[in-house]
Amino acid sequence: MSGWSDEPAPERWRTAAAAPPEASRGQASWRGTPERSRAWVPLVILVTGLVLLLYSMQLGSMTTSGYDLQRLQSERNEWRQRNEQLQLELAKVQSLAWIEVEAVRRLGMEKADRVTFLEIAPPAMAAGADEAAAEQVAENAASVGRFPDLLSIWRGVLAQIVPPIDAGP
C-alpha cells in the first residue's frame, strides 16, 4: 500500500474523523494551551520596549545636562575673566598717576609751579554755646597765636621737599 489509490481511507483516518466528542474536546483544549502560553510574548516585548525607551530618554537627558553644565561652566569662566579685567581697569582709573595724565591730556590742566595753602580760621561759636567748647577754642587760638607762622613754615618746607607726583608719558 504505497502511494495514492482510490481505495477508501484506512481505518485510522476514519477513527480520527469519527472520534467521539470527548476526544475532540481534548484536542481543542490542547490547541488552546499553546495559544495561551504564547500570549505573554507580546507583553514581554512591550515591557522590554518601554524599559528601553525610558532608558534612552534618561540617557539623553543626562547627556543634555552634561552639555549644559559644560556650557554654563565656560560661560562662568568668561564672566570671571571679564570681571577681573574690569577690576584691573577700575584700579587703573582710580590711580593718581592716571588721573593726572587725564587731567593734563583731556582737560588741558597744568601742574602748578608753586603750591599755596590757605589757612581758614574755625567758624565763630554761636551765641549761648557751651562754655567748655568756647574755652577749648580759646586755648587752640592761644597756641596758634604763640607760633603763628610755624604751621605755614612747615607746609612751605614740605612743598619744597616733596615734589608733586609726576604722571609720566
Phi, psi and omega in degrees: 000062176252148178085187183264144178211171180276006181293153176295158183299146180299168184297327182295328178289322180292321182292326179289322180285325182260030182290151178293160184300331180296321181291320180292327176294323179295323179290321179295319179291329177291326177289326180290330182296314177295326178295320178291323180289337178269355182291335181281342182299310177297326178296317178295318179296318179296314180295318178298318178297317179295320179295316179295322178296313179297321178296315181293324177295318180295317179296319178296318180292325177292321178295316178298319179296322178297317178295320178297320180297316178296319180296317181292324178294319178293323177295320178297318179296322177297318179293322177297317179296318178297321179296318177296320178297318179294324177294320177296318179295320178296317178297321179294316182293329181275353181288146182294324180297317181293321179297318180294318179297316179294323179296321180286313187284309186274320185264351178073023179281160178232155177287144178280139178287321182226132180265129179244133179256141179247122181265129182248130179288149179294151181295149180293149181287143179290154181297138178082018181283170182297137183293329181293319179293322179294321178295322181294319178296321179295320179295318178297320180294323180293321181290325176290326180294329180294316180234075187292329185260359183297316181293318179291326177295316180298317179296321177296319178296315179298321180294328179281327183281312184260106178287160177298154181289130179267128184281338182087192185288000000 
